Every structure is written in C-alpha cells, then in structure tokens.
Amino acid sequence: MREVLRSGRLGRINYLMGRFAADYRKYGAWGAFRHEIPHSLLVEGAVHPFDMLRNLSGADCKTIAGWEWNPAWSSFKGECNNLYVMTMGDGVRACYEGSGTGAGVQNAWHREY
C-alpha cells in the first residue's frame, strides 16, 4: 500500500484513516493487566496504527488532538476507547478511531483497516 501511495498513481495523499475495534468487554479478554492499567488502548494498541499512519503518509506527526475515555459499564479501569486527529508534517491529515469495547463490526489485530 505504501508503494502505491508514494508512486503518485492515485494522486496526492489528502487524508488517512485508521480504525481498530475489538470486543474486549469481558475482563481479561485482552490480558488482565490491560484491564488494570491507565490508557490501555493508547499504550498497548494505538501506538501501532499511529506508526502505520506515519509510515503511509511519509511524514511524522506534527500536531495531534483527541480524546480517550472509558464507558461507565466497561470492565477496564482505565481508558479503552479513543479518537485522535493528526496533521502530519507534509500536510496530510489522519484520523484514528480505537475501541476495546466494540460490540459491533470487529477490526481487531491483523484485520485493521
């Protein structure tokens, strides 16, 4: 995918999107320690799609803003959902949506899009 994007065949990159959704609602479904730590999805998961977005855009992240939260009904003690928007150094915009409490369509490890 990186080669296609960098080739210019599709034009210039404007916007990239990463999404991760996994059903880790049951305590321990993603390893018990991740249900105990703060910022679990950011620390244990989102760092990888962030790196993927950086690699695909061809530039480091210049600015980032976003939110992370933990639903009241969650089995996590820390934040397990997040939404971030980024501006890369080359002007490409990127968005990342992550959920460790996804009950709908899954995009878990090795199935992200």
Backbone atoms as SQL, in Angstrom:
CREATE TABLE atoms (id INTEGER PRIMARY KEY, chain TEXT, resi INTEGER, resn TEXT, atom TEXT, x REAL, y REAL, z REAL);
INSERT INTO atoms VALUES
  (1, 'A', 1, 'MET', 'N', 0.831, -1.178, 0.000),
  (2, 'A', 1, 'MET', 'CA', 0.000, 0.000, 0.000),
  (3, 'A', 1, 'MET', 'C', 0.884, 1.252, 0.000),
  (4, 'A', 2, 'ARG', 'N', 1.957, 1.218, 0.793),
  (5, 'A', 2, 'ARG', 'CA', 2.855, 2.371, 0.845),
  (6, 'A', 2, 'ARG', 'C', 3.423, 2.694, -0.537),
  (7, 'A', 3, 'GLU', 'N', 3.820, 1.662, -1.263),
  (8, 'A', 3, 'GLU', 'CA', 4.390, 1.879, -2.597),
  (9, 'A', 3, 'GLU', 'C', 3.364, 2.521, -3.534),
  (10, 'A', 4, 'VAL', 'N', 2.124, 2.074, -3.480),
  (11, 'A', 4, 'VAL', 'CA', 1.077, 2.646, -4.328),
  (12, 'A', 4, 'VAL', 'C', 0.864, 4.111, -3.961),
  (13, 'A', 5, 'LEU', 'N', 0.778, 4.408, -2.666),
  (14, 'A', 5, 'LEU', 'CA', 0.562, 5.789, -2.239),
  (15, 'A', 5, 'LEU', 'C', 1.733, 6.687, -2.634),
  (16, 'A', 6, 'ARG', 'N', 2.927, 6.195, -2.465),
  (17, 'A', 6, 'ARG', 'CA', 4.113, 7.006, -2.776),
  (18, 'A', 6, 'ARG', 'C', 4.361, 7.148, -4.274),
  (19, 'A', 7, 'SER', 'N', 3.805, 6.240, -5.074),
  (20, 'A', 7, 'SER', 'CA', 4.031, 6.283, -6.523),
  (21, 'A', 7, 'SER', 'C', 3.354, 7.485, -7.177),
  (22, 'A', 8, 'GLY', 'N', 2.295, 7.999, -6.561),
  (23, 'A', 8, 'GLY', 'CA', 1.561, 9.109, -7.145),
  (24, 'A', 8, 'GLY', 'C', 0.492, 8.686, -8.135),
  (25, 'A', 9, 'ARG', 'N', 0.362, 7.396, -8.384),
  (26, 'A', 9, 'ARG', 'CA', -0.654, 6.907, -9.341),
  (27, 'A', 9, 'ARG', 'C', -2.065, 7.297, -8.931),
  (28, 'A', 10, 'LEU', 'N', -2.285, 7.435, -7.663),
  (29, 'A', 10, 'LEU', 'CA', -3.623, 7.793, -7.163),
  (30, 'A', 10, 'LEU', 'C', -3.732, 9.281, -6.862),
  (31, 'A', 11, 'GLY', 'N', -2.689, 10.038, -7.164),
  (32, 'A', 11, 'GLY', 'CA', -2.675, 11.460, -6.830),
  (33, 'A', 11, 'GLY', 'C', -2.017, 11.667, -5.478),
  (34, 'A', 12, 'ARG', 'N', -2.122, 12.876, -4.973),
  (35, 'A', 12, 'ARG', 'CA', -1.521, 13.196, -3.678),
  (36, 'A', 12, 'ARG', 'C', -2.391, 12.678, -2.539),
  (37, 'A', 13, 'ILE', 'N', -1.754, 12.294, -1.464),
  (38, 'A', 13, 'ILE', 'CA', -2.485, 11.835, -0.282),
  (39, 'A', 13, 'ILE', 'C', -3.091, 13.048, 0.403),
  (40, 'A', 14, 'ASN', 'N', -4.365, 12.951, 0.694),
  (41, 'A', 14, 'ASN', 'CA', -5.072, 14.023, 1.374),
  (42, 'A', 14, 'ASN', 'C', -5.377, 13.639, 2.819),
  (43, 'A', 15, 'TYR', 'N', -5.866, 12.420, 3.011),
  (44, 'A', 15, 'TYR', 'CA', -6.423, 12.020, 4.298),
  (45, 'A', 15, 'TYR', 'C', -6.235, 10.524, 4.491),
  (46, 'A', 16, 'LEU', 'N', -5.832, 10.122, 5.682),
  (47, 'A', 16, 'LEU', 'CA', -5.706, 8.716, 6.036),
  (48, 'A', 16, 'LEU', 'C', -6.571, 8.428, 7.257),
  (49, 'A', 17, 'MET', 'N', -7.091, 7.223, 7.319),
  (50, 'A', 17, 'MET', 'CA', -7.962, 6.828, 8.425),
  (51, 'A', 17, 'MET', 'C', -7.534, 5.464, 8.927),
  (52, 'A', 18, 'GLY', 'N', -7.423, 5.318, 10.228),
  (53, 'A', 18, 'GLY', 'CA', -7.149, 4.019, 10.836),
  (54, 'A', 18, 'GLY', 'C', -8.240, 3.698, 11.830),
  (55, 'A', 19, 'ARG', 'N', -8.639, 2.444, 11.862),
  (56, 'A', 19, 'ARG', 'CA', -9.711, 2.039, 12.781),
  (57, 'A', 19, 'ARG', 'C', -9.380, 0.700, 13.396),
  (58, 'A', 20, 'PHE', 'N', -9.586, 0.605, 14.702),
  (59, 'A', 20, 'PHE', 'CA', -9.408, -0.632, 15.445),
  (60, 'A', 20, 'PHE', 'C', -10.614, -0.798, 16.351),
  (61, 'A', 21, 'ALA', 'N', -11.267, -1.935, 16.277),
  (62, 'A', 21, 'ALA', 'CA', -12.398, -2.220, 17.153),
  (63, 'A', 21, 'ALA', 'C', -12.357, -3.690, 17.521),
  (64, 'A', 22, 'ALA', 'N', -12.263, -3.951, 18.810),
  (65, 'A', 22, 'ALA', 'CA', -12.217, -5.330, 19.286),
  (66, 'A', 22, 'ALA', 'C', -13.140, -5.476, 20.492),
  (67, 'A', 23, 'ASP', 'N', -13.709, -6.634, 20.626),
  (68, 'A', 23, 'ASP', 'CA', -14.612, -6.913, 21.736),
  (69, 'A', 23, 'ASP', 'C', -13.810, -7.481, 22.902),
  (70, 'A', 24, 'TYR', 'N', -13.277, -6.581, 23.715),
  (71, 'A', 24, 'TYR', 'CA', -12.547, -6.961, 24.925),
  (72, 'A', 24, 'TYR', 'C', -13.363, -6.586, 26.155),
  (73, 'A', 25, 'ARG', 'N', -14.665, -6.598, 26.021),
  (74, 'A', 25, 'ARG', 'CA', -15.524, -6.179, 27.122),
  (75, 'A', 25, 'ARG', 'C', -15.410, -7.094, 28.333),
  (76, 'A', 26, 'LYS', 'N', -15.187, -8.381, 28.119),
  (77, 'A', 26, 'LYS', 'CA', -15.066, -9.317, 29.234),
  (78, 'A', 26, 'LYS', 'C', -13.684, -9.163, 29.871),
  (79, 'A', 27, 'TYR', 'N', -13.655, -9.033, 31.180),
  (80, 'A', 27, 'TYR', 'CA', -12.391, -8.848, 31.893),
  (81, 'A', 27, 'TYR', 'C', -11.402, -9.957, 31.512),
  (82, 'A', 28, 'GLY', 'N', -10.210, -9.545, 31.140),
  (83, 'A', 28, 'GLY', 'CA', -9.161, -10.490, 30.779),
  (84, 'A', 28, 'GLY', 'C', -9.139, -10.889, 29.311),
  (85, 'A', 29, 'ALA', 'N', -10.130, -10.465, 28.537),
  (86, 'A', 29, 'ALA', 'CA', -10.208, -10.861, 27.128),
  (87, 'A', 29, 'ALA', 'C', -8.996, -10.390, 26.328),
  (88, 'A', 30, 'TRP', 'N', -8.331, -9.352, 26.800),
  (89, 'A', 30, 'TRP', 'CA', -7.146, -8.818, 26.127),
  (90, 'A', 30, 'TRP', 'C', -5.953, -8.885, 27.080),
  (91, 'A', 31, 'GLY', 'N', -5.999, -9.807, 27.996),
  (92, 'A', 31, 'GLY', 'CA', -4.987, -9.922, 29.042),
  (93, 'A', 31, 'GLY', 'C', -5.415, -9.082, 30.229),
  (94, 'A', 32, 'ALA', 'N', -5.444, -9.670, 31.388),
  (95, 'A', 32, 'ALA', 'CA', -5.957, -8.987, 32.581),
  (96, 'A', 32, 'ALA', 'C', -5.218, -7.688, 32.879),
  (97, 'A', 33, 'PHE', 'N', -3.902, -7.642, 32.654),
  (98, 'A', 33, 'PHE', 'CA', -3.162, -6.431, 33.013),
  (99, 'A', 33, 'PHE', 'C', -3.632, -5.219, 32.217),
  (100, 'A', 34, 'ARG', 'N', -4.100, -5.416, 30.981),
  (101, 'A', 34, 'ARG', 'CA', -4.583, -4.292, 30.181),
  (102, 'A', 34, 'ARG', 'C', -5.899, -3.732, 30.720),
  (103, 'A', 35, 'HIS', 'N', -6.622, -4.540, 31.459),
  (104, 'A', 35, 'HIS', 'CA', -7.856, -4.080, 32.090),
  (105, 'A', 35, 'HIS', 'C', -7.563, -3.294, 33.370),
  (106, 'A', 36, 'GLU', 'N', -6.327, -3.342, 33.832),
  (107, 'A', 36, 'GLU', 'CA', -5.941, -2.689, 35.078),
  (108, 'A', 36, 'GLU', 'C', -5.180, -1.383, 34.883),
  (109, 'A', 37, 'ILE', 'N', -4.527, -1.197, 33.740),
  (110, 'A', 37, 'ILE', 'CA', -3.640, -0.041, 33.553),
  (111, 'A', 37, 'ILE', 'C', -4.384, 1.167, 32.978),
  (112, 'A', 38, 'PRO', 'N', -3.873, 2.366, 33.239),
  (113, 'A', 38, 'PRO', 'CA', -4.458, 3.554, 32.608),
  (114, 'A', 38, 'PRO', 'C', -4.058, 3.620, 31.140),
  (115, 'A', 39, 'HIS', 'N', -4.873, 4.239, 30.333),
  (116, 'A', 39, 'HIS', 'CA', -4.579, 4.475, 28.915),
  (117, 'A', 39, 'HIS', 'C', -4.281, 3.173, 28.163),
  (118, 'A', 40, 'SER', 'N', -5.004, 2.119, 28.469),
  (119, 'A', 40, 'SER', 'CA', -4.660, 0.794, 27.936),
  (120, 'A', 40, 'SER', 'C', -4.644, 0.741, 26.410),
  (121, 'A', 41, 'LEU', 'N', -5.643, 1.302, 25.754),
  (122, 'A', 41, 'LEU', 'CA', -5.655, 1.208, 24.295),
  (123, 'A', 41, 'LEU', 'C', -4.594, 2.109, 23.673),
  (124, 'A', 42, 'LEU', 'N', -4.372, 3.268, 24.238),
  (125, 'A', 42, 'LEU', 'CA', -3.338, 4.159, 23.717),
  (126, 'A', 42, 'LEU', 'C', -1.957, 3.522, 23.854),
  (127, 'A', 43, 'VAL', 'N', -1.642, 3.007, 25.027),
  (128, 'A', 43, 'VAL', 'CA', -0.313, 2.456, 25.299),
  (129, 'A', 43, 'VAL', 'C', -0.100, 1.110, 24.623),
  (130, 'A', 44, 'GLU', 'N', -1.075, 0.240, 24.684),
  (131, 'A', 44, 'GLU', 'CA', -0.910, -1.130, 24.193),
  (132, 'A', 44, 'GLU', 'C', -1.401, -1.353, 22.767),
  (133, 'A', 45, 'GLY', 'N', -2.125, -0.403, 22.204),
  (134, 'A', 45, 'GLY', 'CA', -2.679, -0.641, 20.883),
  (135, 'A', 45, 'GLY', 'C', -2.472, 0.475, 19.881),
  (136, 'A', 46, 'ALA', 'N', -2.884, 1.685, 20.219),
  (137, 'A', 46, 'ALA', 'CA', -2.903, 2.781, 19.248),
  (138, 'A', 46, 'ALA', 'C', -1.524, 3.166, 18.739),
  (139, 'A', 47, 'VAL', 'N', -0.488, 2.875, 19.503),
  (140, 'A', 47, 'VAL', 'CA', 0.860, 3.230, 19.045),
  (141, 'A', 47, 'VAL', 'C', 1.181, 2.580, 17.705),
  (142, 'A', 48, 'HIS', 'N', 0.656, 1.413, 17.459),
  (143, 'A', 48, 'HIS', 'CA', 0.938, 0.699, 16.201),
  (144, 'A', 48, 'HIS', 'C', 0.224, 1.338, 15.002),
  (145, 'A', 49, 'PRO', 'N', -1.077, 1.604, 15.061),
  (146, 'A', 49, 'PRO', 'CA', -1.716, 2.317, 13.951),
  (147, 'A', 49, 'PRO', 'C', -1.161, 3.729, 13.770),
  (148, 'A', 50, 'PHE', 'N', -0.773, 4.398, 14.863),
  (149, 'A', 50, 'PHE', 'CA', -0.144, 5.715, 14.722),
  (150, 'A', 50, 'PHE', 'C', 1.104, 5.596, 13.854),
  (151, 'A', 51, 'ASP', 'N', 1.908, 4.580, 14.117),
  (152, 'A', 51, 'ASP', 'CA', 3.124, 4.372, 13.330),
  (153, 'A', 51, 'ASP', 'C', 2.781, 4.031, 11.879),
  (154, 'A', 52, 'MET', 'N', 1.728, 3.246, 11.677),
  (155, 'A', 52, 'MET', 'CA', 1.282, 2.907, 10.328),
  (156, 'A', 52, 'MET', 'C', 0.854, 4.158, 9.565),
  (157, 'A', 53, 'LEU', 'N', 0.099, 5.033, 10.204),
  (158, 'A', 53, 'LEU', 'CA', -0.339, 6.271, 9.562),
  (159, 'A', 53, 'LEU', 'C', 0.853, 7.157, 9.223),
  (160, 'A', 54, 'ARG', 'N', 1.818, 7.223, 10.120),
  (161, 'A', 54, 'ARG', 'CA', 3.035, 7.986, 9.865),
  (162, 'A', 54, 'ARG', 'C', 3.781, 7.420, 8.669),
  (163, 'A', 55, 'ASN', 'N', 3.902, 6.127, 8.623),
  (164, 'A', 55, 'ASN', 'CA', 4.608, 5.460, 7.525),
  (165, 'A', 55, 'ASN', 'C', 3.893, 5.680, 6.190),
  (166, 'A', 56, 'LEU', 'N', 2.570, 5.538, 6.172),
  (167, 'A', 56, 'LEU', 'CA', 1.826, 5.708, 4.926),
  (168, 'A', 56, 'LEU', 'C', 1.833, 7.146, 4.434),
  (169, 'A', 57, 'SER', 'N', 1.787, 8.095, 5.346),
  (170, 'A', 57, 'SER', 'CA', 1.784, 9.498, 4.929),
  (171, 'A', 57, 'SER', 'C', 3.161, 9.942, 4.460),
  (172, 'A', 58, 'GLY', 'N', 4.188, 9.317, 4.977),
  (173, 'A', 58, 'GLY', 'CA', 5.554, 9.697, 4.624),
  (174, 'A', 58, 'GLY', 'C', 6.121, 10.801, 5.479),
  (175, 'A', 59, 'ALA', 'N', 5.441, 11.148, 6.586),
  (176, 'A', 59, 'ALA', 'CA', 5.930, 12.218, 7.455),
  (177, 'A', 59, 'ALA', 'C', 5.550, 11.933, 8.902),
  (178, 'A', 60, 'ASP', 'N', 6.304, 12.508, 9.818),
  (179, 'A', 60, 'ASP', 'CA', 5.993, 12.397, 11.235),
  (180, 'A', 60, 'ASP', 'C', 4.779, 13.251, 11.575),
  (181, 'A', 61, 'CYS', 'N', 4.152, 12.925, 12.685),
  (182, 'A', 61, 'CYS', 'CA', 3.010, 13.695, 13.162),
  (183, 'A', 61, 'CYS', 'C', 3.490, 15.059, 13.665),
  (184, 'A', 62, 'LYS', 'N', 2.839, 16.105, 13.199),
  (185, 'A', 62, 'LYS', 'CA', 3.178, 17.475, 13.604),
  (186, 'A', 62, 'LYS', 'C', 2.296, 17.921, 14.763),
  (187, 'A', 63, 'THR', 'N', 0.988, 17.672, 14.641),
  (188, 'A', 63, 'THR', 'CA', 0.052, 18.010, 15.715),
  (189, 'A', 63, 'THR', 'C', -0.917, 16.846, 15.917),
  (190, 'A', 64, 'ILE', 'N', -1.355, 16.703, 17.144),
  (191, 'A', 64, 'ILE', 'CA', -2.339, 15.662, 17.467),
  (192, 'A', 64, 'ILE', 'C', -3.288, 16.208, 18.522),
  (193, 'A', 65, 'ALA', 'N', -4.541, 15.864, 18.376),
  (194, 'A', 65, 'ALA', 'CA', -5.560, 16.227, 19.359),
  (195, 'A', 65, 'ALA', 'C', -6.533, 15.069, 19.442),
  (196, 'A', 66, 'GLY', 'N', -7.145, 14.907, 20.573),
  (197, 'A', 66, 'GLY', 'CA', -8.104, 13.817, 20.656),
  (198, 'A', 66, 'GLY', 'C', -8.621, 13.584, 22.053),
  (199, 'A', 67, 'TRP', 'N', -9.264, 12.469, 22.162),
  (200, 'A', 67, 'TRP', 'CA', -9.934, 12.083, 23.392),
  (201, 'A', 67, 'TRP', 'C', -9.710, 10.606, 23.647),
  (202, 'A', 68, 'GLU', 'N', -9.719, 10.263, 24.907),
  (203, 'A', 68, 'GLU', 'CA', -9.791, 8.858, 25.314),
  (204, 'A', 68, 'GLU', 'C', -10.756, 8.791, 26.484),
  (205, 'A', 69, 'TRP', 'N', -11.464, 7.699, 26.558),
  (206, 'A', 69, 'TRP', 'CA', -12.482, 7.577, 27.598),
  (207, 'A', 69, 'TRP', 'C', -12.723, 6.116, 27.914),
  (208, 'A', 70, 'ASN', 'N', -13.424, 5.922, 29.014),
  (209, 'A', 70, 'ASN', 'CA', -13.792, 4.594, 29.474),
  (210, 'A', 70, 'ASN', 'C', -15.275, 4.619, 29.821),
  (211, 'A', 71, 'PRO', 'N', -16.094, 3.882, 29.067),
  (212, 'A', 71, 'PRO', 'CA', -17.525, 3.868, 29.387),
  (213, 'A', 71, 'PRO', 'C', -17.774, 3.363, 30.816),
  (214, 'A', 72, 'ALA', 'N', -18.785, 3.883, 31.440),
  (215, 'A', 72, 'ALA', 'CA', -19.100, 3.508, 32.825),
  (216, 'A', 72, 'ALA', 'C', -19.332, 2.010, 32.991),
  (217, 'A', 73, 'TRP', 'N', -19.808, 1.358, 31.954),
  (218, 'A', 73, 'TRP', 'CA', -20.124, -0.073, 32.030),
  (219, 'A', 73, 'TRP', 'C', -18.935, -0.971, 31.673),
  (220, 'A', 74, 'SER', 'N', -17.796, -0.394, 31.364),
  (221, 'A', 74, 'SER', 'CA', -16.632, -1.138, 30.913),
  (222, 'A', 74, 'SER', 'C', -15.985, -1.945, 32.041),
  (223, 'A', 75, 'SER', 'N', -15.327, -3.043, 31.682),
  (224, 'A', 75, 'SER', 'CA', -14.553, -3.833, 32.646),
  (225, 'A', 75, 'SER', 'C', -13.133, -3.300, 32.806),
  (226, 'A', 76, 'PHE', 'N', -12.757, -2.281, 32.027),
  (227, 'A', 76, 'PHE', 'CA', -11.439, -1.664, 32.128),
  (228, 'A', 76, 'PHE', 'C', -11.434, -0.638, 33.263),
  (229, 'A', 77, 'LYS', 'N', -10.312, -0.525, 33.955),
  (230, 'A', 77, 'LYS', 'CA', -10.169, 0.520, 34.967),
  (231, 'A', 77, 'LYS', 'C', -9.714, 1.828, 34.338),
  (232, 'A', 78, 'GLY', 'N', -9.009, 1.738, 33.219),
  (233, 'A', 78, 'GLY', 'CA', -8.522, 2.922, 32.515),
  (234, 'A', 78, 'GLY', 'C', -9.239, 3.102, 31.193),
  (235, 'A', 79, 'GLU', 'N', -8.770, 4.056, 30.431),
  (236, 'A', 79, 'GLU', 'CA', -9.388, 4.406, 29.157),
  (237, 'A', 79, 'GLU', 'C', -9.144, 3.317, 28.114),
  (238, 'A', 80, 'CYS', 'N', -10.203, 2.909, 27.440),
  (239, 'A', 80, 'CYS', 'CA', -10.091, 1.824, 26.460),
  (240, 'A', 80, 'CYS', 'C', -10.744, 2.190, 25.123),
  (241, 'A', 81, 'ASN', 'N', -11.091, 3.446, 24.960),
  (242, 'A', 81, 'ASN', 'CA', -11.631, 3.956, 23.692),
  (243, 'A', 81, 'ASN', 'C', -10.917, 5.259, 23.385),
  (244, 'A', 82, 'ASN', 'N', -10.622, 5.490, 22.103),
  (245, 'A', 82, 'ASN', 'CA', -10.000, 6.756, 21.761),
  (246, 'A', 82, 'ASN', 'C', -10.307, 7.191, 20.341),
  (247, 'A', 83, 'LEU', 'N', -10.159, 8.481, 20.168),
  (248, 'A', 83, 'LEU', 'CA', -10.378, 9.120, 18.871),
  (249, 'A', 83, 'LEU', 'C', -9.373, 10.262, 18.769),
  (250, 'A', 84, 'TYR', 'N', -8.528, 10.212, 17.738),
  (251, 'A', 84, 'TYR', 'CA', -7.480, 11.224, 17.574),
  (252, 'A', 84, 'TYR', 'C', -7.477, 11.732, 16.138),
  (253, 'A', 85, 'VAL', 'N', -7.182, 13.007, 15.978),
  (254, 'A', 85, 'VAL', 'CA', -6.972, 13.607, 14.662),
  (255, 'A', 85, 'VAL', 'C', -5.549, 14.161, 14.642),
  (256, 'A', 86, 'MET', 'N', -4.893, 14.009, 13.509),
  (257, 'A', 86, 'MET', 'CA', -3.491, 14.385, 13.393),
  (258, 'A', 86, 'MET', 'C', -3.259, 15.187, 12.120),
  (259, 'A', 87, 'THR', 'N', -2.270, 16.050, 12.180),
  (260, 'A', 87, 'THR', 'CA', -1.740, 16.702, 11.000),
  (261, 'A', 87, 'THR', 'C', -0.296, 16.238, 10.885),
  (262, 'A', 88, 'MET', 'N', 0.030, 15.654, 9.755),
  (263, 'A', 88, 'MET', 'CA', 1.384, 15.177, 9.547),
  (264, 'A', 88, 'MET', 'C', 2.249, 16.320, 9.026),
  (265, 'A', 89, 'GLY', 'N', 3.558, 16.145, 9.105),
  (266, 'A', 89, 'GLY', 'CA', 4.494, 17.181, 8.703),
  (267, 'A', 89, 'GLY', 'C', 4.390, 17.587, 7.253),
  (268, 'A', 90, 'ASP', 'N', 3.817, 16.721, 6.417),
  (269, 'A', 90, 'ASP', 'CA', 3.665, 17.037, 4.991),
  (270, 'A', 90, 'ASP', 'C', 2.268, 17.565, 4.651),
  (271, 'A', 91, 'GLY', 'N', 1.472, 17.859, 5.687),
  (272, 'A', 91, 'GLY', 'CA', 0.134, 18.404, 5.470),
  (273, 'A', 91, 'GLY', 'C', -0.968, 17.371, 5.370),
  (274, 'A', 92, 'VAL', 'N', -0.620, 16.096, 5.279),
  (275, 'A', 92, 'VAL', 'CA', -1.625, 15.035, 5.247),
  (276, 'A', 92, 'VAL', 'C', -2.351, 15.014, 6.587),
  (277, 'A', 93, 'ARG', 'N', -3.665, 14.854, 6.547),
  (278, 'A', 93, 'ARG', 'CA', -4.464, 14.722, 7.765),
  (279, 'A', 93, 'ARG', 'C', -4.718, 13.234, 8.003),
  (280, 'A', 94, 'ALA', 'N', -4.831, 12.872, 9.276),
  (281, 'A', 94, 'ALA', 'CA', -5.100, 11.477, 9.624),
  (282, 'A', 94, 'ALA', 'C', -6.032, 11.433, 10.820),
  (283, 'A', 95, 'CYS', 'N', -6.792, 10.359, 10.893),
  (284, 'A', 95, 'CYS', 'CA', -7.713, 10.147, 11.998),
  (285, 'A', 95, 'CYS', 'C', -7.569, 8.703, 12.454),
  (286, 'A', 96, 'TYR', 'N', -7.622, 8.500, 13.756),
  (287, 'A', 96, 'TYR', 'CA', -7.574, 7.157, 14.311),
  (288, 'A', 96, 'TYR', 'C', -8.717, 6.987, 15.289),
  (289, 'A', 97, 'GLU', 'N', -9.456, 5.909, 15.111),
  (290, 'A', 97, 'GLU', 'CA', -10.560, 5.554, 15.998),
  (291, 'A', 97, 'GLU', 'C', -10.249, 4.192, 16.581),
  (292, 'A', 98, 'GLY', 'N', -10.282, 4.082, 17.902),
  (293, 'A', 98, 'GLY', 'CA', -9.995, 2.796, 18.536),
  (294, 'A', 98, 'GLY', 'C', -10.993, 2.482, 19.630),
  (295, 'A', 99, 'SER', 'N', -11.346, 1.208, 19.737),
  (296, 'A', 99, 'SER', 'CA', -12.278, 0.780, 20.771),
  (297, 'A', 99, 'SER', 'C', -11.921, -0.604, 21.272),
  (298, 'A', 100, 'GLY', 'N', -11.770, -0.722, 22.571),
  (299, 'A', 100, 'GLY', 'CA', -11.593, -2.022, 23.204),
  (300, 'A', 100, 'GLY', 'C', -12.903, -2.583, 23.712),
  (301, 'A', 101, 'THR', 'N', -13.983, -1.844, 23.480),
  (302, 'A', 101, 'THR', 'CA', -15.308, -2.289, 23.931),
  (303, 'A', 101, 'THR', 'C', -16.258, -2.411, 22.752),
  (304, 'A', 102, 'GLY', 'N', -15.718, -2.749, 21.586),
  (305, 'A', 102, 'GLY', 'CA', -16.523, -2.847, 20.370),
  (306, 'A', 102, 'GLY', 'C', -17.414, -4.078, 20.369),
  (307, 'A', 103, 'ALA', 'N', -18.695, -3.868, 20.256),
  (308, 'A', 103, 'ALA', 'CA', -19.638, -4.980, 20.201),
  (309, 'A', 103, 'ALA', 'C', -20.159, -5.213, 18.788),
  (310, 'A', 104, 'GLY', 'N', -19.842, -4.297, 17.885),
  (311, 'A', 104, 'GLY', 'CA', -20.327, -4.402, 16.513),
  (312, 'A', 104, 'GLY', 'C', -19.285, -5.032, 15.597),
  (313, 'A', 105, 'VAL', 'N', -19.136, -4.463, 14.419),
  (314, 'A', 105, 'VAL', 'CA', -18.183, -4.965, 13.431),
  (315, 'A', 105, 'VAL', 'C', -16.773, -4.854, 13.991),
  (316, 'A', 106, 'GLN', 'N', -16.051, -5.950, 13.944),
  (317, 'A', 106, 'GLN', 'CA', -14.715, -6.002, 14.519),
  (318, 'A', 106, 'GLN', 'C', -13.638, -5.682, 13.490),
  (319, 'A', 107, 'ASN', 'N', -12.621, -4.977, 13.914),
  (320, 'A', 107, 'ASN', 'CA', -11.409, -4.715, 13.142),
  (321, 'A', 107, 'ASN', 'C', -10.239, -4.917, 14.093),
  (322, 'A', 108, 'ALA', 'N', -10.109, -6.119, 14.614),
  (323, 'A', 108, 'ALA', 'CA', -9.119, -6.410, 15.629),
  (324, 'A', 108, 'ALA', 'C', -7.743, -6.634, 14.995),
  (325, 'A', 109, 'TRP', 'N', -6.794, -7.063, 15.800),
  (326, 'A', 109, 'TRP', 'CA', -5.411, -7.255, 15.344),
  (327, 'A', 109, 'TRP', 'C', -5.387, -8.071, 14.054),
  (328, 'A', 110, 'HIS', 'N', -4.609, -7.622, 13.128),
  (329, 'A', 110, 'HIS', 'CA', -4.403, -8.238, 11.819),
  (330, 'A', 110, 'HIS', 'C', -5.629, -8.127, 10.906),
  (331, 'A', 111, 'ARG', 'N', -6.614, -7.364, 11.316),
  (332, 'A', 111, 'ARG', 'CA', -7.793, -7.116, 10.485),
  (333, 'A', 111, 'ARG', 'C', -8.139, -5.640, 10.450),
  (334, 'A', 112, 'GLU', 'N', -7.203, -4.800, 10.912),
  (335, 'A', 112, 'GLU', 'CA', -7.455, -3.355, 10.911),
  (336, 'A', 112, 'GLU', 'C', -7.598, -2.876, 9.480),
  (337, 'A', 113, 'TYR', 'N', -8.271, -1.771, 9.309),
  (338, 'A', 113, 'TYR', 'CA', -8.293, -1.124, 8.003),
  (339, 'A', 113, 'TYR', 'C', -8.110, 0.355, 8.213);
